[in-house]
Amino acid sequence: MPRVVRSPRSVRKPVTIGVVAVLLLAVGYLVAVAVVPFAPASATTTKYSAPTSTLPDLRFPGYGATAVQATGFPESLRTSGDTEPRSIASITKVVTALVVLDEKPLDRGASGPTIRFDAQMQALYAEYLARNGEVAPMPDGLRLSEYQTMQVMLMESANNYAGALALWAFGSMDRYQRAASTWLDEHGLDDTTIHEPTGLDPANQSTATDLVRLGQLALADPVVKEIVGTEQVTVPGAGEIENSNKLLGLDGIEGIKTGTLDEAGACLLFAATYQRGGRQVTVVGVMLGGKDHPSLDVDVRTLLRSVADNFQVVTLTHAGQTFGTFSTPWRDDADAVAARAAEVLVWGDTTVTVRTRLDSVTLGERGERVGSVQFTIEHHDPVTVPLELERSIEDPGLWWRWTNPFRGVETSPAAAAVPTAAASTERWGLAA
């Protein structure tokens, strides 16, 4: 059988093809490994540790009826004692002021129309004096502005000036009474009854919670707020008028109205303003049924201090606080941190729900937004803080890709199109 002899060229050809094929496969492998996308880094949230605090108890008196609330903090409404309507004495004059201003509005800084005190109005001096009511001089021919008349009524608590305002604005006491009832209904003061403008009638009654609302309405009126916050003024014809509220200017107290009647005891509708957490907060309260005003004033100051001490600034997060971590297959971990600090002013014990959301992240630059943390605060608007990368997550480079083939890559195009997220919810409270 003849022997076939192959030339060297024919032998080298298959070898060359094999080598080229291997090289092509190697290059293809290296290229494929180098360009294949990574799956997003695994994301884990960090357990949130709540701040703790101790809050003092409120110091209520043991008599009558009391209510107190910080305006804008509905959770702060607290009451003690009677819940049924009680006589409110000269606190009635706050209703009179607001009802008259509703009928005869005054702009802040304006004096308003002139009131000529006629014989019917002047007769009120003797009528109320006979009932042992507080009165102020009202000489014949007296003319005062609406604002000045309000000053004498609210500061001096002069009953004859309250009656004169009612007659001037409405023409008769009956029309005043109907107007007051309508005003009370319109403002939701359902447990308040007003029969006449001075408070000498013990049937003028209200609850402590209604009176807190009344105080808030009064302070919302710039004219009333200015008058009840004035310590002293001279009014032509009426003389030097001093505010009957002896607490004015003490412990942040800015008004608003005293009341005294045998059936009511010593009463005070009060308000105080404090600086807390970089903002002003106003506390409105009322005490009814005190023995006398000196002892009641002590109790008011004690209560207000305990209310003020229940405000606290809760730090929700510090800037740079960690809320999660992104971990890559090449062990290049990066924290998701709060982009800014956040705090909230609260009153009393407050429950906060914390929810952290981390976005889908593969690679990223330091400071890049990667999620958010939301704080839901009881009785307050929620606070959302963006999260950002504390450090960059960089591509591991060709060498890592080549030596860790297809490690941590997307398994399918569909998977790459779906963002991943990690979320956690923590619930904590600040207990008194």
PyMOL commands that set and color helices and strands:
alter all, ss='L'
color gray80, all
select helices_A, chain A and resi 8-35+74-76+89-103+119-130+146-156+159-170+173-186+208-220+222-228+293-308+398-403+413-417
alter helices_A, ss='H'
color red, helices_A
select strands_A, chain A and resi 42-45+65-70+78-81+86-87+114-116+143-145+205-206+232-235+239-242+253-261+265-276+279-290+311-317+322-327+334-338+342-347+350-358+369-377+383-389+422-430
alter strands_A, ss='S'
color yellow, strands_A
deselect
rebuild
show_as cartoon
